[in-house]
Amino acid sequence: MTEAARSNEPMSRHVSWRAGGVAARAFHPADLTALRAFLSALPPREPVLFVGLGSNLLVRDGGYRGTVVLMHNTHGVIRHEEGLVYVEAGVACPKLARFVAAHALAGGEFLAGIPGTMGGALAMNAGCHGSETWDFVARVQTIDRRGDLRVRQPAEFTLGYRHCQPAAERADEWFTAAWFRFPAGEVTASRERIRELLVRRVATQPLNQPNAGSVFRNPPGDHAARLIEACGLKGFTIGGAQVSPRHANFIVNATGAATAADIEALIAHVRAVVLERCAVALEPEVRVVGETLQ
């Protein structure tokens, strides 16, 4: 195992809920060369979890018994390339939104409201305000646990609402970069659209408390927040976790002392109440990994 890997890394430092256990090992690659070398040296059956800004992730209090690869890179590359926009997976989504707007391209404004990295946005087809990440993907680059790189086309993935599924035999591939095709736009109009979206986000979301964004997918023809609020669950608390009084589809670490178990229990409670009262089975957007605390 490379010396750059850290042992017993607190994942509360790397998920936006600021809760949860430790990872057995964590590695923050300096670049793609380092990542390739690291993955190729891992034991073949070592569990591996790629993490960007941790804005869609909960690590249970018993921790993750494997290796976490921390991909967020504040110096990640964005550039024009053959009429497309190339961006590395560790780049934060708002950074790409600003780049697209500044270069008189349109369509990427929604990314300003996605609190994650481009790798995470690709992995879950993140979206808001009527747009989704894969609407603009021309091709992607992936890496497997042997460190081999491949360029893949959108047709090689099953895509849907908050969903991106590779073929089963490619489950151990992760995104390292993508090429996006955005239509021509106008700088001032794109920047104004970004400003409007961010103003709306600040006004409607509990950004002053640790959260993971929208917890549940919107069911067809409805909104998860409306259902949760209709069930009287705004403000409902389990331990340190609370259904946000500002936005019912957000669960916040209200006091900063919530455990992962508190958050997971509140997710389960909300699902159960909405199913019982509204006959709708809410599906979580967030990914829950790791072991329960013994």
ZAMARGU-4260 file (C-alpha; in steps of 0.2 Angstrom, whole numbers, plus 5000, padded with zeros to 4 digits):
<rodrens>
0) 5000/5000/5000 | 5007/5017/4995 | 5013/5028/5009 | 5001/5042/5004 | 4986/5031/5010
5) 4980/5037/5027 | 4973/5025/5040 | 4957/5027/5050 | 4952/5043/5041 | 4937/5051/5049
10) 4924/5052/5035 | 4915/5066/5044 | 4928/5077/5037 | 4924/5072/5019 | 4904/5071/5019
15) 4893/5086/5019 | 4883/5080/5034 | 4898/5080/5045 | 4894/5064/5053 | 4899/5046/5052
20) 4913/5034/5055 | 4931/5031/5049 | 4938/5024/5033 | 4951/5010/5035 | 4961/5019/5022
25) 4960/5035/5012 | 4970/5041/4997 | 4970/5058/4990 | 4978/5057/4972 | 4989/5071/4967
30) 4986/5068/4949 | 4980/5054/4937 | 4997/5046/4937 | 4997/5044/4955 | 4979/5037/4955
35) 4983/5024/4942 | 4998/5018/4952 | 4988/5017/4968 | 4974/5007/4961 | 4985/4995/4952
40) 4994/4991/4968 | 4978/4987/4978 | 4973/4970/4983 | 4961/4963/4970 | 4946/4961/4982
45) 4949/4977/4992 | 4933/4987/4993 | 4935/5004/4985 | 4924/5020/4986 | 4927/5036/4976
50) 4921/5052/4985 | 4921/5069/4979 | 4913/5082/4990 | 4903/5069/5000 | 4887/5079/4996
55) 4877/5063/4992 | 4885/5051/5004 | 4882/5044/5022 | 4896/5033/5030 | 4888/5023/5044
60) 4896/5026/5062 | 4905/5009/5061 | 4915/5015/5047 | 4920/5009/5029 | 4931/4993/5029
65) 4940/4997/5013 | 4949/5011/5004 | 4941/5028/5000 | 4948/5038/4986 | 4946/5057/4989
70) 4944/5065/4972 | 4940/5083/4975 | 4954/5094/4967 | 4953/5113/4969 | 4966/5114/4955
75) 4957/5102/4943 | 4958/5105/4925 | 4945/5113/4914 | 4949/5117/4896 | 4942/5119/4878
80) 4947/5103/4868 | 4941/5100/4850 | 4925/5111/4852 | 4921/5103/4868 | 4924/5107/4886
85) 4935/5094/4895 | 4934/5094/4914 | 4942/5082/4927 | 4931/5073/4939 | 4938/5081/4955
90) 4932/5098/4949 | 4917/5106/4959 | 4902/5108/4948 | 4900/5127/4951 | 4917/5129/4944
95) 4912/5122/4928 | 4896/5132/4928 | 4907/5148/4929 | 4919/5142/4916 | 4905/5138/4904
100) 4896/5155/4907 | 4913/5165/4905 | 4916/5157/4888 | 4899/5162/4880 | 4892/5144/4881
105) 4874/5140/4888 | 4866/5126/4897 | 4878/5123/4911 | 4871/5136/4923 | 4861/5123/4933
110) 4878/5116/4939 | 4881/5131/4950 | 4868/5124/4962 | 4875/5106/4962 | 4886/5105/4978
115) 4897/5091/4972 | 4911/5087/4960 | 4909/5082/4942 | 4913/5064/4946 | 4898/5063/4958
120) 4887/5073/4945 | 4891/5060/4932 | 4889/5045/4944 | 4871/5050/4949 | 4866/5061/4933
125) 4864/5076/4945 | 4852/5089/4940 | 4840/5103/4945 | 4829/5117/4936 | 4825/5105/4922
130) 4843/5100/4917 | 4853/5085/4920 | 4872/5082/4919 | 4871/5069/4905 | 4861/5080/4894
135) 4877/5088/4889 | 4890/5074/4890 | 4899/5069/4873 | 4910/5056/4881 | 4918/5051/4897
140) 4935/5044/4903 | 4935/5030/4916 | 4948/5021/4927 | 4947/5003/4933 | 4955/4995/4948
145) 4970/4990/4937 | 4973/5008/4934 | 4968/5006/4915 | 4960/5021/4907 | 4945/5020/4894
150) 4935/5033/4885 | 4917/5028/4884 | 4901/5035/4876 | 4885/5039/4884 | 4876/5024/4875
155) 4887/5013/4886 | 4877/5018/4901 | 4859/5016/4906 | 4854/5034/4910 | 4838/5041/4919
160) 4832/5053/4932 | 4846/5054/4945 | 4853/5038/4938 | 4868/5032/4929 | 4871/5013/4928
165) 4886/5005/4919 | 4885/4987/4913 | 4887/4975/4927 | 4904/4969/4921 | 4910/4987/4922
170) 4905/4990/4940 | 4923/4993/4946 | 4925/5008/4934 | 4925/5026/4940 | 4924/5043/4931
175) 4940/5053/4930 | 4935/5066/4917 | 4922/5070/4904 | 4920/5080/4888 | 4904/5091/4887
180) 4895/5099/4872 | 4887/5115/4877 | 4878/5126/4864 | 4883/5144/4861 | 4877/5157/4873
185) 4880/5174/4880 | 4891/5179/4894 | 4880/5191/4903 | 4864/5181/4901 | 4872/5165/4908
190) 4880/5174/4923 | 4863/5182/4927 | 4855/5165/4926 | 4868/5158/4938 | 4865/5173/4950
195) 4846/5170/4950 | 4848/5151/4953 | 4860/5154/4968 | 4849/5168/4975 | 4834/5155/4975
200) 4845/5142/4982 | 4850/5153/4997 | 4832/5158/5000 | 4825/5140/5000 | 4838/5128/5006
205) 4846/5126/5024 | 4864/5130/5018 | 4869/5136/5035 | 4868/5118/5042 | 4877/5102/5037
210) 4866/5093/5024 | 4867/5082/5009 | 4855/5091/4998 | 4839/5083/4992 | 4837/5067/5002
215) 4824/5059/4991 | 4820/5058/4972 | 4805/5067/4966 | 4791/5054/4962 | 4783/5055/4945
220) 4772/5070/4944 | 4775/5076/4962 | 4788/5083/4974 | 4796/5074/4988 | 4796/5090/4998
225) 4777/5092/4996 | 4773/5075/5002 | 4785/5076/5017 | 4778/5093/5022 | 4760/5086/5019
230) 4764/5073/5032 | 4768/5086/5045 | 4786/5081/5046 | 4795/5097/5044 | 4805/5100/5059
235) 4804/5082/5065 | 4819/5076/5074 | 4828/5060/5078 | 4844/5063/5089 | 4854/5077/5081
240) 4846/5074/5064 | 4831/5085/5059 | 4819/5087/5044 | 4823/5105/5039 | 4810/5117/5044
245) 4815/5127/5028 | 4815/5113/5015 | 4806/5097/5019 | 4817/5086/5007 | 4833/5091/5017
250) 4839/5082/5032 | 4851/5093/5042 | 4863/5089/5056 | 4855/5103/5066 | 4866/5104/5081
255) 4882/5097/5073 | 4881/5082/5085 | 4870/5070/5074 | 4877/5052/5071 | 4875/5043/5055
260) 4863/5032/5064 | 4852/5047/5068 | 4852/5052/5050 | 4848/5035/5043 | 4834/5032/5056
265) 4826/5049/5051 | 4827/5044/5032 | 4818/5027/5036 | 4805/5036/5047 | 4801/5049/5033
270) 4799/5035/5021 | 4788/5025/5032 | 4776/5039/5036 | 4775/5045/5018 | 4771/5027/5012
275) 4758/5025/5026 | 4749/5042/5023 | 4752/5045/5005 | 4755/5028/4997 | 4771/5034/4989
280) 4787/5025/4991 | 4800/5038/4992 | 4817/5033/4985 | 4833/5041/4993 | 4845/5050/4982
285) 4859/5048/4995 | 4871/5033/4996 | 4873/5025/5013 | 4889/5014/5015 | 4899/5006/5029
290) 4895/4996/5045 | 4883/5000/5059 | 4892/5003/5076 | 4892/4988/5086
</rodrens>
